[in-house]
Amino acid sequence: MMFNFYPWGLSINIVKPVSKNRTKASFLSYVWDESKIEESAGALLDKVEREDEFVVENVHKGLKSSYYTTGRFSPKREKEIYHFHRLLAEFLNE
């Protein structure tokens, strides 16, 4: 589940596994200030969500490539995620 906060409101992305190789993504938007929709980040939310879907689908195609080697994290691309998981593990072990 991803929460995206904008000046106009909140967008929630819910990704549910359907099978080993399939997921279903749902996008929910909650607008609390319509006057800010057109002038701020998230104005083209539907377009951005479709682009995100396209990227995710193509990443998964790449994961099936013989050039991809599996591992927990990409040292170049996922430093923040690794850091967050380390903090979470440390907190849970206290």
Sequence and secondary structure as in RCSB ss.txt:
>XXXX:A:sequence
MMFNFYPWGLSINIVKPVSKNRTKASFLSYVWDESKIEESAGALLDKVEREDEFVVENVHKGLKSSYYTTGRFSP
KREKEIYHFHRLLAEFLNE
>XXXX:A:secstr
 EEEEETTEEEEEEEEEEETTEEEEEEEEEES GGGTTTSTTTTHHHHHHHHHHHHHHHHHHHTSTT    S  T
TT HHHHHHHHHHHHHHH 
